[in-house]
Amino acid sequence: QLPVVVRLLRAGASLDSSFEGELSVDEWIAAEQRQRPEVIEDQVQFQAVITLIRGVRAAGSWKKYCRARAPHREILALRSLAMRGYITPYQRRRTRGAEH
């Protein structure tokens, strides 16, 4: 179930720890895909879990994954700097019909 995986990752579960004493999470996913490809392709929840785990693995951690998916913090910080006058636009905006 996707909500269970999200809670585990949010709580700090490692993707490198062994699964059933032998397999990492990535190895377990690969084994499941080899053993039951027709079942896995039809399960949307399992595909979502695979996508989530691969995204977290690529980002390096759950926290980095969430930060990468939420660039709004950077936008808000930039907006704050602009509103306080610390940054200005590089190029002047031209209005329609204005001469060059």
MIKEVEX-793760 format. One record per atom (N, C-alpha, C, CB): residue number from 1; x negated, y, z; atom name. Coordinates in nm, 2 decimals. Glycine has a CB too. Layout:
BEGIN
{resi = NUM px = X py = Y pz = Z name = CA}
...
//
This chain:
BEGIN
{resi = 1 px = -0.08 py = -0.12 pz = 0.00 name = N}
{resi = 1 px = 0.00 py = 0.00 pz = 0.00 name = CA}
{resi = 1 px = -0.09 py = 0.12 pz = 0.00 name = C}
{resi = 1 px = 0.09 py = 0.00 pz = 0.12 name = CB}
{resi = 2 px = -0.05 py = 0.22 pz = -0.09 name = N}
{resi = 2 px = -0.13 py = 0.34 pz = -0.10 name = CA}
{resi = 2 px = -0.13 py = 0.43 pz = 0.03 name = C}
{resi = 2 px = -0.07 py = 0.43 pz = -0.21 name = CB}
{resi = 3 px = -0.02 py = 0.44 pz = 0.10 name = N}
{resi = 3 px = -0.03 py = 0.52 pz = 0.23 name = CA}
{resi = 3 px = -0.13 py = 0.46 pz = 0.33 name = C}
{resi = 3 px = 0.10 py = 0.54 pz = 0.29 name = CB}
{resi = 4 px = -0.14 py = 0.33 pz = 0.33 name = N}
{resi = 4 px = -0.23 py = 0.27 pz = 0.43 name = CA}
{resi = 4 px = -0.37 py = 0.30 pz = 0.39 name = C}
{resi = 4 px = -0.20 py = 0.11 pz = 0.43 name = CB}
{resi = 5 px = -0.40 py = 0.29 pz = 0.26 name = N}
{resi = 5 px = -0.54 py = 0.31 pz = 0.21 name = CA}
{resi = 5 px = -0.58 py = 0.46 pz = 0.24 name = C}
{resi = 5 px = -0.55 py = 0.28 pz = 0.06 name = CB}
{resi = 6 px = -0.48 py = 0.55 pz = 0.21 name = N}
{resi = 6 px = -0.51 py = 0.69 pz = 0.24 name = CA}
{resi = 6 px = -0.54 py = 0.72 pz = 0.39 name = C}
{resi = 6 px = -0.39 py = 0.78 pz = 0.20 name = CB}
{resi = 7 px = -0.46 py = 0.66 pz = 0.47 name = N}
{resi = 7 px = -0.49 py = 0.67 pz = 0.62 name = CA}
{resi = 7 px = -0.62 py = 0.62 pz = 0.66 name = C}
{resi = 7 px = -0.38 py = 0.61 pz = 0.70 name = CB}
{resi = 8 px = -0.66 py = 0.50 pz = 0.60 name = N}
{resi = 8 px = -0.79 py = 0.44 pz = 0.64 name = CA}
{resi = 8 px = -0.90 py = 0.53 pz = 0.59 name = C}
{resi = 8 px = -0.80 py = 0.30 pz = 0.57 name = CB}
{resi = 9 px = -0.89 py = 0.58 pz = 0.47 name = N}
{resi = 9 px = -1.00 py = 0.67 pz = 0.42 name = CA}
{resi = 9 px = -1.01 py = 0.80 pz = 0.50 name = C}
{resi = 9 px = -0.98 py = 0.69 pz = 0.27 name = CB}
{resi = 10 px = -0.89 py = 0.85 pz = 0.53 name = N}
{resi = 10 px = -0.89 py = 0.98 pz = 0.61 name = CA}
{resi = 10 px = -0.95 py = 0.95 pz = 0.75 name = C}
{resi = 10 px = -0.74 py = 1.03 pz = 0.62 name = CB}
{resi = 11 px = -0.93 py = 0.83 pz = 0.80 name = N}
{resi = 11 px = -0.98 py = 0.80 pz = 0.93 name = CA}
{resi = 11 px = -1.13 py = 0.77 pz = 0.93 name = C}
{resi = 11 px = -0.91 py = 0.69 pz = 0.99 name = CB}
{resi = 12 px = -1.19 py = 0.76 pz = 0.81 name = N}
{resi = 12 px = -1.33 py = 0.74 pz = 0.80 name = CA}
{resi = 12 px = -1.37 py = 0.60 pz = 0.76 name = C}
{resi = 12 px = -1.40 py = 0.77 pz = 0.92 name = CB}
{resi = 13 px = -1.28 py = 0.52 pz = 0.71 name = N}
{resi = 13 px = -1.32 py = 0.38 pz = 0.66 name = CA}
{resi = 13 px = -1.42 py = 0.39 pz = 0.55 name = C}
{resi = 13 px = -1.19 py = 0.30 pz = 0.62 name = CB}
{resi = 14 px = -1.52 py = 0.30 pz = 0.56 name = N}
{resi = 14 px = -1.63 py = 0.30 pz = 0.47 name = CA}
{resi = 14 px = -1.60 py = 0.22 pz = 0.35 name = C}
{resi = 14 px = -1.76 py = 0.26 pz = 0.53 name = CB}
{resi = 15 px = -1.63 py = 0.26 pz = 0.23 name = N}
{resi = 15 px = -1.61 py = 0.18 pz = 0.11 name = CA}
{resi = 15 px = -1.73 py = 0.08 pz = 0.09 name = C}
{resi = 15 px = -1.61 py = 0.27 pz = -0.02 name = CB}
{resi = 16 px = -1.83 py = 0.10 pz = 0.17 name = N}
{resi = 16 px = -1.95 py = 0.01 pz = 0.16 name = CA}
{resi = 16 px = -1.94 py = -0.10 pz = 0.25 name = C}
{resi = 16 px = -2.07 py = 0.09 pz = 0.18 name = CB}
{resi = 17 px = -1.85 py = -0.10 pz = 0.35 name = N}
{resi = 17 px = -1.84 py = -0.21 pz = 0.45 name = CA}
{resi = 17 px = -1.79 py = -0.33 pz = 0.38 name = C}
{resi = 17 px = -1.76 py = -0.17 pz = 0.57 name = CB}
{resi = 18 px = -1.82 py = -0.44 pz = 0.43 name = N}
{resi = 18 px = -1.78 py = -0.57 pz = 0.36 name = CA}
{resi = 18 px = -1.63 py = -0.60 pz = 0.38 name = C}
{resi = 18 px = -1.86 py = -0.68 pz = 0.42 name = CB}
{resi = 19 px = -1.58 py = -0.66 pz = 0.28 name = N}
{resi = 19 px = -1.44 py = -0.70 pz = 0.28 name = CA}
{resi = 19 px = -1.44 py = -0.85 pz = 0.30 name = C}
{resi = 19 px = -1.36 py = -0.66 pz = 0.14 name = CB}
{resi = 20 px = -1.37 py = -0.90 pz = 0.40 name = N}
{resi = 20 px = -1.37 py = -1.04 pz = 0.43 name = CA}
{resi = 20 px = -1.51 py = -1.10 pz = 0.45 name = C}
{resi = 20 px = -1.30 py = -1.12 pz = 0.33 name = CB}
{resi = 21 px = -1.60 py = -1.01 pz = 0.50 name = N}
{resi = 21 px = -1.74 py = -1.06 pz = 0.53 name = CA}
{resi = 21 px = -1.83 py = -1.07 pz = 0.41 name = C}
{resi = 21 px = -1.73 py = -1.18 pz = 0.60 name = CB}
{resi = 22 px = -1.78 py = -1.06 pz = 0.29 name = N}
{resi = 22 px = -1.87 py = -1.09 pz = 0.18 name = CA}
{resi = 22 px = -1.87 py = -0.98 pz = 0.07 name = C}
{resi = 22 px = -1.83 py = -1.22 pz = 0.11 name = CB}
{resi = 23 px = -1.75 py = -0.92 pz = 0.05 name = N}
{resi = 23 px = -1.74 py = -0.83 pz = -0.07 name = CA}
{resi = 23 px = -1.72 py = -0.68 pz = -0.02 name = C}
{resi = 23 px = -1.62 py = -0.87 pz = -0.15 name = CB}
{resi = 24 px = -1.78 py = -0.59 pz = -0.10 name = N}
{resi = 24 px = -1.75 py = -0.45 pz = -0.08 name = CA}
{resi = 24 px = -1.61 py = -0.42 pz = -0.15 name = C}
{resi = 24 px = -1.86 py = -0.36 pz = -0.14 name = CB}
{resi = 25 px = -1.56 py = -0.31 pz = -0.13 name = N}
{resi = 25 px = -1.43 py = -0.27 pz = -0.18 name = CA}
{resi = 25 px = -1.43 py = -0.28 pz = -0.34 name = C}
{resi = 25 px = -1.39 py = -0.13 pz = -0.14 name = CB}
{resi = 26 px = -1.54 py = -0.23 pz = -0.40 name = N}
{resi = 26 px = -1.55 py = -0.23 pz = -0.54 name = CA}
{resi = 26 px = -1.56 py = -0.37 pz = -0.60 name = C}
{resi = 26 px = -1.68 py = -0.15 pz = -0.58 name = CB}
{resi = 27 px = -1.63 py = -0.46 pz = -0.53 name = N}
{resi = 27 px = -1.64 py = -0.60 pz = -0.57 name = CA}
{resi = 27 px = -1.51 py = -0.67 pz = -0.55 name = C}
{resi = 27 px = -1.75 py = -0.67 pz = -0.49 name = CB}
{resi = 28 px = -1.44 py = -0.64 pz = -0.45 name = N}
{resi = 28 px = -1.31 py = -0.70 pz = -0.43 name = CA}
{resi = 28 px = -1.21 py = -0.66 pz = -0.54 name = C}
{resi = 28 px = -1.25 py = -0.66 pz = -0.29 name = CB}
{resi = 29 px = -1.21 py = -0.53 pz = -0.57 name = N}
{resi = 29 px = -1.12 py = -0.48 pz = -0.68 name = CA}
{resi = 29 px = -1.16 py = -0.55 pz = -0.81 name = C}
{resi = 29 px = -1.14 py = -0.33 pz = -0.70 name = CB}
{resi = 30 px = -1.29 py = -0.56 pz = -0.84 name = N}
{resi = 30 px = -1.33 py = -0.63 pz = -0.97 name = CA}
{resi = 30 px = -1.29 py = -0.78 pz = -0.96 name = C}
{resi = 30 px = -1.48 py = -0.62 pz = -0.98 name = CB}
{resi = 31 px = -1.30 py = -0.84 pz = -0.85 name = N}
{resi = 31 px = -1.26 py = -0.98 pz = -0.84 name = CA}
{resi = 31 px = -1.11 py = -1.00 pz = -0.86 name = C}
{resi = 31 px = -1.30 py = -1.04 pz = -0.70 name = CB}
{resi = 32 px = -1.03 py = -0.91 pz = -0.80 name = N}
{resi = 32 px = -0.88 py = -0.91 pz = -0.82 name = CA}
{resi = 32 px = -0.85 py = -0.89 pz = -0.96 name = C}
{resi = 32 px = -0.81 py = -0.81 pz = -0.73 name = CB}
{resi = 33 px = -0.91 py = -0.80 pz = -1.03 name = N}
{resi = 33 px = -0.88 py = -0.77 pz = -1.17 name = CA}
{resi = 33 px = -0.92 py = -0.89 pz = -1.26 name = C}
{resi = 33 px = -0.96 py = -0.65 pz = -1.22 name = CB}
{resi = 34 px = -1.02 py = -0.97 pz = -1.22 name = N}
{resi = 34 px = -1.06 py = -1.09 pz = -1.30 name = CA}
{resi = 34 px = -0.96 py = -1.20 pz = -1.28 name = C}
{resi = 34 px = -1.20 py = -1.13 pz = -1.27 name = CB}
{resi = 35 px = -0.92 py = -1.22 pz = -1.15 name = N}
{resi = 35 px = -0.84 py = -1.33 pz = -1.12 name = CA}
{resi = 35 px = -0.69 py = -1.31 pz = -1.16 name = C}
{resi = 35 px = -0.84 py = -1.36 pz = -0.97 name = CB}
{resi = 36 px = -0.64 py = -1.19 pz = -1.15 name = N}
{resi = 36 px = -0.50 py = -1.17 pz = -1.18 name = CA}
{resi = 36 px = -0.48 py = -1.04 pz = -1.26 name = C}
{resi = 36 px = -0.42 py = -1.16 pz = -1.05 name = CB}
{resi = 37 px = -0.53 py = -1.04 pz = -1.38 name = N}
{resi = 37 px = -0.52 py = -0.91 pz = -1.46 name = CA}
{resi = 37 px = -0.37 py = -0.88 pz = -1.49 name = C}
{resi = 37 px = -0.60 py = -0.92 pz = -1.58 name = CB}
{resi = 38 px = -0.29 py = -0.98 pz = -1.52 name = N}
{resi = 38 px = -0.15 py = -0.95 pz = -1.56 name = CA}
{resi = 38 px = -0.07 py = -0.90 pz = -1.45 name = C}
{resi = 38 px = -0.09 py = -1.08 pz = -1.62 name = CB}
{resi = 39 px = -0.09 py = -0.94 pz = -1.33 name = N}
{resi = 39 px = -0.02 py = -0.89 pz = -1.21 name = CA}
{resi = 39 px = -0.06 py = -0.75 pz = -1.17 name = C}
{resi = 39 px = -0.04 py = -0.99 pz = -1.09 name = CB}
{resi = 40 px = -0.19 py = -0.73 pz = -1.17 name = N}
{resi = 40 px = -0.24 py = -0.60 pz = -1.13 name = CA}
{resi = 40 px = -0.21 py = -0.49 pz = -1.23 name = C}
{resi = 40 px = -0.40 py = -0.60 pz = -1.12 name = CB}
{resi = 41 px = -0.20 py = -0.51 pz = -1.36 name = N}
{resi = 41 px = -0.17 py = -0.41 pz = -1.46 name = CA}
{resi = 41 px = -0.02 py = -0.36 pz = -1.44 name = C}
{resi = 41 px = -0.18 py = -0.47 pz = -1.60 name = CB}
{resi = 42 px = 0.06 py = -0.45 pz = -1.39 name = N}
{resi = 42 px = 0.20 py = -0.41 pz = -1.37 name = CA}
{resi = 42 px = 0.23 py = -0.34 pz = -1.24 name = C}
{resi = 42 px = 0.29 py = -0.53 pz = -1.38 name = CB}
{resi = 43 px = 0.14 py = -0.34 pz = -1.15 name = N}
{resi = 43 px = 0.16 py = -0.28 pz = -1.01 name = CA}
{resi = 43 px = 0.11 py = -0.14 pz = -1.01 name = C}
{resi = 43 px = 0.09 py = -0.37 pz = -0.90 name = CB}
{resi = 44 px = 0.20 py = -0.04 pz = -1.01 name = N}
{resi = 44 px = 0.16 py = 0.10 pz = -1.01 name = CA}
{resi = 44 px = 0.08 py = 0.13 pz = -0.88 name = C}
{resi = 44 px = 0.28 py = 0.19 pz = -1.02 name = CB}
{resi = 45 px = 0.13 py = 0.08 pz = -0.76 name = N}
{resi = 45 px = 0.06 py = 0.10 pz = -0.64 name = CA}
{resi = 45 px = -0.08 py = 0.06 pz = -0.64 name = C}
{resi = 45 px = 0.14 py = 0.03 pz = -0.52 name = CB}
{resi = 46 px = -0.11 py = -0.06 pz = -0.69 name = N}
{resi = 46 px = -0.25 py = -0.11 pz = -0.70 name = CA}
{resi = 46 px = -0.33 py = -0.02 pz = -0.79 name = C}
{resi = 46 px = -0.25 py = -0.25 pz = -0.74 name = CB}
{resi = 47 px = -0.28 py = 0.02 pz = -0.90 name = N}
{resi = 47 px = -0.35 py = 0.11 pz = -0.99 name = CA}
{resi = 47 px = -0.38 py = 0.24 pz = -0.92 name = C}
{resi = 47 px = -0.27 py = 0.13 pz = -1.12 name = CB}
{resi = 48 px = -0.29 py = 0.29 pz = -0.85 name = N}
{resi = 48 px = -0.31 py = 0.42 pz = -0.77 name = CA}
{resi = 48 px = -0.42 py = 0.40 pz = -0.67 name = C}
{resi = 48 px = -0.18 py = 0.46 pz = -0.71 name = CB}
{resi = 49 px = -0.42 py = 0.29 pz = -0.60 name = N}
{resi = 49 px = -0.53 py = 0.26 pz = -0.50 name = CA}
{resi = 49 px = -0.66 py = 0.25 pz = -0.57 name = C}
{resi = 49 px = -0.50 py = 0.13 pz = -0.43 name = CB}
{resi = 50 px = -0.67 py = 0.19 pz = -0.68 name = N}
{resi = 50 px = -0.79 py = 0.18 pz = -0.76 name = CA}
{resi = 50 px = -0.84 py = 0.31 pz = -0.80 name = C}
{resi = 50 px = -0.78 py = 0.09 pz = -0.88 name = CB}
{resi = 51 px = -0.75 py = 0.40 pz = -0.85 name = N}
{resi = 51 px = -0.79 py = 0.53 pz = -0.89 name = CA}
{resi = 51 px = -0.84 py = 0.61 pz = -0.77 name = C}
{resi = 51 px = -0.67 py = 0.60 pz = -0.96 name = CB}
{resi = 52 px = -0.77 py = 0.60 pz = -0.66 name = N}
{resi = 52 px = -0.81 py = 0.67 pz = -0.54 name = CA}
{resi = 52 px = -0.95 py = 0.63 pz = -0.49 name = C}
{resi = 52 px = -0.71 py = 0.65 pz = -0.43 name = CB}
{resi = 53 px = -0.97 py = 0.50 pz = -0.48 name = N}
{resi = 53 px = -1.10 py = 0.45 pz = -0.43 name = CA}
{resi = 53 px = -1.21 py = 0.49 pz = -0.53 name = C}
{resi = 53 px = -1.09 py = 0.30 pz = -0.42 name = CB}
{resi = 54 px = -1.19 py = 0.48 pz = -0.65 name = N}
{resi = 54 px = -1.29 py = 0.52 pz = -0.75 name = CA}
{resi = 54 px = -1.32 py = 0.67 pz = -0.74 name = C}
{resi = 54 px = -1.25 py = 0.49 pz = -0.89 name = CB}
{resi = 55 px = -1.22 py = 0.75 pz = -0.72 name = N}
{resi = 55 px = -1.24 py = 0.90 pz = -0.70 name = CA}
{resi = 55 px = -1.31 py = 0.93 pz = -0.57 name = C}
{resi = 55 px = -1.10 py = 0.97 pz = -0.69 name = CB}
{resi = 56 px = -1.28 py = 0.86 pz = -0.46 name = N}
{resi = 56 px = -1.35 py = 0.88 pz = -0.34 name = CA}
{resi = 56 px = -1.50 py = 0.84 pz = -0.35 name = C}
{resi = 56 px = -1.28 py = 0.81 pz = -0.22 name = CB}
{resi = 57 px = -1.52 py = 0.73 pz = -0.42 name = N}
{resi = 57 px = -1.65 py = 0.68 pz = -0.44 name = CA}
{resi = 57 px = -1.74 py = 0.78 pz = -0.52 name = C}
{resi = 57 px = -1.65 py = 0.54 pz = -0.51 name = CB}
{resi = 58 px = -1.68 py = 0.83 pz = -0.63 name = N}
{resi = 58 px = -1.75 py = 0.92 pz = -0.71 name = CA}
{resi = 58 px = -1.78 py = 1.05 pz = -0.64 name = C}
{resi = 58 px = -1.66 py = 0.96 pz = -0.84 name = CB}
{resi = 59 px = -1.69 py = 1.10 pz = -0.55 name = N}
{resi = 59 px = -1.71 py = 1.22 pz = -0.48 name = CA}
{resi = 59 px = -1.81 py = 1.20 pz = -0.36 name = C}
{resi = 59 px = -1.58 py = 1.27 pz = -0.42 name = CB}
{resi = 60 px = -1.82 py = 1.08 pz = -0.31 name = N}
{resi = 60 px = -1.91 py = 1.05 pz = -0.20 name = CA}
{resi = 60 px = -1.84 py = 1.03 pz = -0.07 name = C}
{resi = 60 px = -2.01 py = 1.16 pz = -0.19 name = CB}
{resi = 61 px = -1.73 py = 1.09 pz = -0.04 name = N}
{resi = 61 px = -1.66 py = 1.08 pz = 0.08 name = CA}
{resi = 61 px = -1.52 py = 1.13 pz = 0.06 name = C}
{resi = 61 px = -1.73 py = 1.15 pz = 0.20 name = CB}
{resi = 62 px = -1.43 py = 1.10 pz = 0.16 name = N}
{resi = 62 px = -1.29 py = 1.14 pz = 0.16 name = CA}
{resi = 62 px = -1.29 py = 1.30 pz = 0.16 name = C}
{resi = 62 px = -1.21 py = 1.08 pz = 0.27 name = CB}
{resi = 63 px = -1.37 py = 1.36 pz = 0.25 name = N}
{resi = 63 px = -1.37 py = 1.50 pz = 0.26 name = CA}
{resi = 63 px = -1.41 py = 1.57 pz = 0.13 name = C}
{resi = 63 px = -1.46 py = 1.54 pz = 0.38 name = CB}
{resi = 64 px = -1.52 py = 1.52 pz = 0.07 name = N}
{resi = 64 px = -1.56 py = 1.58 pz = -0.06 name = CA}
{resi = 64 px = -1.46 py = 1.56 pz = -0.17 name = C}
{resi = 64 px = -1.70 py = 1.52 pz = -0.10 name = CB}
{resi = 65 px = -1.39 py = 1.44 pz = -0.16 name = N}
{resi = 65 px = -1.29 py = 1.41 pz = -0.26 name = CA}
{resi = 65 px = -1.17 py = 1.51 pz = -0.25 name = C}
{resi = 65 px = -1.23 py = 1.27 pz = -0.24 name = CB}
{resi = 66 px = -1.13 py = 1.54 pz = -0.13 name = N}
{resi = 66 px = -1.02 py = 1.64 pz = -0.10 name = CA}
{resi = 66 px = -1.07 py = 1.78 pz = -0.14 name = C}
{resi = 66 px = -0.98 py = 1.64 pz = 0.04 name = CB}
{resi = 67 px = -1.19 py = 1.81 pz = -0.11 name = N}
{resi = 67 px = -1.24 py = 1.95 pz = -0.15 name = CA}
{resi = 67 px = -1.25 py = 1.96 pz = -0.30 name = C}
{resi = 67 px = -1.38 py = 1.97 pz = -0.09 name = CB}
{resi = 68 px = -1.29 py = 1.86 pz = -0.37 name = N}
{resi = 68 px = -1.30 py = 1.86 pz = -0.52 name = CA}
{resi = 68 px = -1.16 py = 1.88 pz = -0.58 name = C}
{resi = 68 px = -1.37 py = 1.74 pz = -0.57 name = CB}
{resi = 69 px = -1.06 py = 1.82 pz = -0.52 name = N}
{resi = 69 px = -0.93 py = 1.83 pz = -0.57 name = CA}
{resi = 69 px = -0.86 py = 1.96 pz = -0.54 name = C}
{resi = 69 px = -0.85 py = 1.71 pz = -0.53 name = CB}
{resi = 70 px = -0.92 py = 2.04 pz = -0.45 name = N}
{resi = 70 px = -0.85 py = 2.16 pz = -0.40 name = CA}
{resi = 70 px = -0.94 py = 2.28 pz = -0.41 name = C}
{resi = 70 px = -0.81 py = 2.14 pz = -0.25 name = CB}
{resi = 71 px = -0.96 py = 2.32 pz = -0.54 name = N}
{resi = 71 px = -1.05 py = 2.44 pz = -0.56 name = CA}
{resi = 71 px = -0.98 py = 2.57 pz = -0.52 name = C}
{resi = 71 px = -1.09 py = 2.45 pz = -0.70 name = CB}
{resi = 72 px = -0.86 py = 2.56 pz = -0.46 name = N}
{resi = 72 px = -0.79 py = 2.68 pz = -0.43 name = CA}
{resi = 72 px = -0.86 py = 2.76 pz = -0.32 name = C}
{resi = 72 px = -0.65 py = 2.65 pz = -0.38 name = CB}
{resi = 73 px = -0.94 py = 2.69 pz = -0.24 name = N}
{resi = 73 px = -1.02 py = 2.77 pz = -0.13 name = CA}
{resi = 73 px = -1.11 py = 2.86 pz = -0.20 name = C}
{resi = 73 px = -1.09 py = 2.67 pz = -0.04 name = CB}
{resi = 74 px = -1.18 py = 2.82 pz = -0.30 name = N}
{resi = 74 px = -1.28 py = 2.90 pz = -0.37 name = CA}
{resi = 74 px = -1.20 py = 3.02 pz = -0.44 name = C}
{resi = 74 px = -1.35 py = 2.82 pz = -0.48 name = CB}
{resi = 75 px = -1.09 py = 3.00 pz = -0.49 name = N}
{resi = 75 px = -1.01 py = 3.10 pz = -0.56 name = CA}
{resi = 75 px = -0.97 py = 3.20 pz = -0.45 name = C}
{resi = 75 px = -0.89 py = 3.05 pz = -0.63 name = CB}
{resi = 76 px = -0.92 py = 3.16 pz = -0.34 name = N}
{resi = 76 px = -0.88 py = 3.25 pz = -0.23 name = CA}
{resi = 76 px = -1.00 py = 3.33 pz = -0.17 name = C}
{resi = 76 px = -0.81 py = 3.17 pz = -0.11 name = CB}
{resi = 77 px = -1.11 py = 3.27 pz = -0.16 name = N}
{resi = 77 px = -1.23 py = 3.34 pz = -0.12 name = CA}
{resi = 77 px = -1.27 py = 3.45 pz = -0.22 name = C}
{resi = 77 px = -1.35 py = 3.24 pz = -0.09 name = CB}
{resi = 78 px = -1.26 py = 3.41 pz = -0.34 name = N}
{resi = 78 px = -1.30 py = 3.51 pz = -0.45 name = CA}
{resi = 78 px = -1.20 py = 3.63 pz = -0.45 name = C}
{resi = 78 px = -1.30 py = 3.44 pz = -0.59 name = CB}
{resi = 79 px = -1.07 py = 3.59 pz = -0.43 name = N}
{resi = 79 px = -0.96 py = 3.70 pz = -0.43 name = CA}
{resi = 79 px = -0.99 py = 3.79 pz = -0.31 name = C}
{resi = 79 px = -0.83 py = 3.63 pz = -0.42 name = CB}
{resi = 80 px = -1.02 py = 3.73 pz = -0.20 name = N}
{resi = 80 px = -1.05 py = 3.81 pz = -0.08 name = CA}
{resi = 80 px = -1.16 py = 3.91 pz = -0.10 name = C}
{resi = 80 px = -1.08 py = 3.72 pz = 0.04 name = CB}
{resi = 81 px = -1.27 py = 3.86 pz = -0.16 name = N}
{resi = 81 px = -1.38 py = 3.95 pz = -0.19 name = CA}
{resi = 81 px = -1.34 py = 4.06 pz = -0.28 name = C}
{resi = 81 px = -1.50 py = 3.87 pz = -0.25 name = CB}
{resi = 82 px = -1.26 py = 4.03 pz = -0.38 name = N}
{resi = 82 px = -1.22 py = 4.13 pz = -0.48 name = CA}
{resi = 82 px = -1.13 py = 4.24 pz = -0.41 name = C}
{resi = 82 px = -1.15 py = 4.07 pz = -0.59 name = CB}
{resi = 83 px = -1.04 py = 4.19 pz = -0.32 name = N}
{resi = 83 px = -0.95 py = 4.28 pz = -0.26 name = CA}
{resi = 83 px = -1.02 py = 4.37 pz = -0.16 name = C}
{resi = 83 px = -0.84 py = 4.21 pz = -0.19 name = CB}
{resi = 84 px = -1.13 py = 4.33 pz = -0.10 name = N}
{resi = 84 px = -1.21 py = 4.41 pz = -0.01 name = CA}
{resi = 84 px = -1.31 py = 4.50 pz = -0.08 name = C}
{resi = 84 px = -1.27 py = 4.32 pz = 0.10 name = CB}
{resi = 85 px = -1.32 py = 4.48 pz = -0.21 name = N}
{resi = 85 px = -1.41 py = 4.57 pz = -0.29 name = CA}
{resi = 85 px = -1.55 py = 4.52 pz = -0.30 name = C}
{resi = 85 px = -1.41 py = 4.70 pz = -0.23 name = CB}
{resi = 86 px = -1.58 py = 4.40 pz = -0.26 name = N}
{resi = 86 px = -1.72 py = 4.35 pz = -0.27 name = CA}
{resi = 86 px = -1.75 py = 4.30 pz = -0.41 name = C}
{resi = 86 px = -1.73 py = 4.23 pz = -0.17 name = CB}
{resi = 87 px = -1.66 py = 4.27 pz = -0.49 name = N}
{resi = 87 px = -1.69 py = 4.23 pz = -0.63 name = CA}
{resi = 87 px = -1.59 py = 4.31 pz = -0.72 name = C}
{resi = 87 px = -1.67 py = 4.07 pz = -0.65 name = CB}
{resi = 88 px = -1.64 py = 4.33 pz = -0.84 name = N}
{resi = 88 px = -1.56 py = 4.40 pz = -0.94 name = CA}
{resi = 88 px = -1.57 py = 4.32 pz = -1.07 name = C}
{resi = 88 px = -1.60 py = 4.55 pz = -0.96 name = CB}
{resi = 89 px = -1.47 py = 4.34 pz = -1.16 name = N}
{resi = 89 px = -1.48 py = 4.27 pz = -1.29 name = CA}
{resi = 89 px = -1.60 py = 4.31 pz = -1.37 name = C}
{resi = 89 px = -1.35 py = 4.29 pz = -1.37 name = CB}
{resi = 90 px = -1.66 py = 4.22 pz = -1.44 name = N}
{resi = 90 px = -1.77 py = 4.25 pz = -1.52 name = CA}
{resi = 90 px = -1.74 py = 4.34 pz = -1.64 name = C}
{resi = 90 px = -1.84 py = 4.12 pz = -1.57 name = CB}
{resi = 91 px = -1.63 py = 4.31 pz = -1.70 name = N}
{resi = 91 px = -1.58 py = 4.38 pz = -1.82 name = CA}
{resi = 91 px = -1.46 py = 4.45 pz = -1.79 name = C}
{resi = 91 px = -1.57 py = 4.28 pz = -1.94 name = CB}
{resi = 92 px = -1.44 py = 4.57 pz = -1.85 name = N}
{resi = 92 px = -1.32 py = 4.65 pz = -1.83 name = CA}
{resi = 92 px = -1.21 py = 4.59 pz = -1.92 name = C}
{resi = 92 px = -1.34 py = 4.80 pz = -1.87 name = CB}
{resi = 93 px = -1.09 py = 4.58 pz = -1.86 name = N}
{resi = 93 px = -0.98 py = 4.53 pz = -1.94 name = CA}
{resi = 93 px = -0.94 py = 4.63 pz = -2.04 name = C}
{resi = 93 px = -0.86 py = 4.49 pz = -1.84 name = CB}
{resi = 94 px = -0.90 py = 4.58 pz = -2.16 name = N}
{resi = 94 px = -0.85 py = 4.67 pz = -2.26 name = CA}
{resi = 94 px = -0.70 py = 4.65 pz = -2.27 name = C}
{resi = 94 px = -0.92 py = 4.64 pz = -2.40 name = CB}
{resi = 95 px = -0.64 py = 4.76 pz = -2.28 name = N}
{resi = 95 px = -0.49 py = 4.75 pz = -2.30 name = CA}
{resi = 95 px = -0.46 py = 4.74 pz = -2.44 name = C}
{resi = 95 px = -0.42 py = 4.88 pz = -2.24 name = CB}
{resi = 96 px = -0.34 py = 4.69 pz = -2.47 name = N}
{resi = 96 px = -0.30 py = 4.68 pz = -2.61 name = CA}
{resi = 96 px = -0.29 py = 4.81 pz = -2.68 name = C}
{resi = 96 px = -0.17 py = 4.60 pz = -2.62 name = CB}
{resi = 97 px = -0.35 py = 4.82 pz = -2.80 name = N}
{resi = 97 px = -0.34 py = 4.94 pz = -2.88 name = CA}
{resi = 97 px = -0.44 py = 5.04 pz = -2.84 name = C}
{resi = 97 px = -0.20 py = 5.00 pz = -2.86 name = CB}
{resi = 98 px = -0.53 py = 5.01 pz = -2.75 name = N}
{resi = 98 px = -0.64 py = 5.11 pz = -2.71 name = CA}
{resi = 98 px = -0.75 py = 5.10 pz = -2.82 name = C}
{resi = 98 px = -0.70 py = 5.07 pz = -2.57 name = CB}
{resi = 99 px = -0.81 py = 5.22 pz = -2.84 name = N}
{resi = 99 px = -0.92 py = 5.23 pz = -2.93 name = CA}
{resi = 99 px = -1.05 py = 5.17 pz = -2.87 name = C}
{resi = 99 px = -0.95 py = 5.38 pz = -2.97 name = CB}
{resi = 100 px = -1.13 py = 5.12 pz = -2.96 name = N}
{resi = 100 px = -1.26 py = 5.05 pz = -2.91 name = CA}
{resi = 100 px = -1.35 py = 5.16 pz = -2.86 name = C}
{resi = 100 px = -1.32 py = 4.97 pz = -3.02 name = CB}
//
